Amino acid sequence: MGRKKLHIEWVQLFFCTLWFLGALLILVMYAMDDLPNSFSVPRFISWLYDLLGVLPASIIQLVITVIGIFTSFSRKPYAEKVSSHEKDEIVK
């Protein structure tokens, strides 16, 4: 049985980390009552904040991005390198 190597989806990790930090920033600014004065929520996600409210929408985003961050790390089996001489012996 082969060993498993850690595989990282770098693009997914990068975007999930950015999204996590953005949602965390909005949550912290909302908790400090500074959100309306200094930061506007991006339009493409504002419908979620309008529908649920800032606190629940931020928490949902944080949970989803944490799941995305954890799923960007996976263990995939890899075949150990076998020399051509060993391959010939296996075939015989």
VMD Tcl script that draws the C-alpha trace (Angstrom):
set ca {
  {0.00 0.00 0.00}
  {1.39 3.40 -0.95}
  {2.02 6.31 1.31}
  {-0.09 9.44 1.14}
  {1.35 12.81 0.29}
  {-0.12 16.12 1.39}
  {-1.59 17.95 -1.59}
  {-2.52 21.63 -1.35}
  {-4.90 23.45 -3.68}
  {-3.10 26.80 -3.59}
  {-5.66 28.85 -5.52}
  {-8.50 27.65 -3.31}
  {-6.45 28.30 -0.19}
  {-5.56 31.83 -1.34}
  {-9.12 32.89 -2.20}
  {-10.66 31.27 0.89}
  {-8.10 33.01 3.09}
  {-8.85 36.38 1.48}
  {-12.59 35.82 1.82}
  {-12.14 34.77 5.46}
  {-10.15 37.91 6.26}
  {-12.74 40.11 4.52}
  {-15.64 38.54 6.42}
  {-13.69 38.81 9.66}
  {-12.98 42.49 8.98}
  {-16.66 43.18 8.38}
  {-17.62 41.30 11.56}
  {-15.06 43.15 13.70}
  {-16.03 46.54 12.28}
  {-19.72 45.74 12.85}
  {-18.99 44.75 16.46}
  {-17.16 48.06 17.00}
  {-20.06 50.03 15.40}
  {-17.65 51.38 12.83}
  {-18.99 49.60 9.74}
  {-21.33 52.31 8.39}
  {-18.70 55.04 8.71}
  {-15.65 53.45 7.14}
  {-16.39 50.39 5.04}
  {-19.00 49.44 2.48}
  {-19.98 45.84 1.94}
  {-19.24 44.64 -1.61}
  {-22.34 44.65 -3.85}
  {-22.05 41.01 -4.91}
  {-22.46 39.84 -1.30}
  {-24.64 42.64 0.07}
  {-27.83 40.65 -0.68}
  {-26.74 38.12 1.96}
  {-26.23 40.85 4.53}
  {-29.60 42.41 3.63}
  {-31.36 39.06 3.85}
  {-29.85 37.75 7.11}
  {-28.23 40.70 8.82}
  {-24.55 41.46 9.28}
  {-23.80 39.16 12.22}
  {-25.36 35.93 10.87}
  {-24.10 36.55 7.32}
  {-20.54 37.12 8.56}
  {-20.63 33.98 10.68}
  {-21.95 31.94 7.73}
  {-19.16 33.27 5.51}
  {-16.54 32.50 8.14}
  {-17.77 28.92 8.50}
  {-17.89 28.36 4.74}
  {-14.40 29.77 4.22}
  {-12.95 27.69 7.06}
  {-14.42 24.61 5.39}
  {-12.85 25.79 2.13}
  {-9.49 26.27 3.80}
  {-9.56 22.80 5.37}
  {-10.63 21.13 2.12}
  {-7.75 22.77 0.26}
  {-5.47 20.34 2.12}
  {-5.92 16.72 1.11}
  {-3.96 13.51 1.29}
  {-3.56 11.77 -2.02}
  {-1.77 8.47 -2.53}
  {1.29 8.58 -4.72}
  {3.22 5.81 -6.37}
  {6.76 5.38 -5.23}
  {9.36 5.83 -7.92}
  {10.45 2.58 -9.47}
  {13.49 2.31 -11.71}
  {13.13 0.89 -15.22}
  {15.21 -2.15 -14.16}
  {12.75 -2.88 -11.32}
  {9.82 -2.47 -13.73}
  {11.33 -5.11 -16.01}
  {11.68 -7.51 -13.08}
  {8.06 -6.90 -12.01}
  {6.79 -7.64 -15.52}
  {8.72 -10.95 -15.73}
}
mol new
graphics top color blue
foreach p $ca { graphics top sphere $p radius 0.5 }
foreach p [lrange $ca 0 end-1] q [lrange $ca 1 end] { graphics top cylinder $p $q radius 0.2 }
display resetview
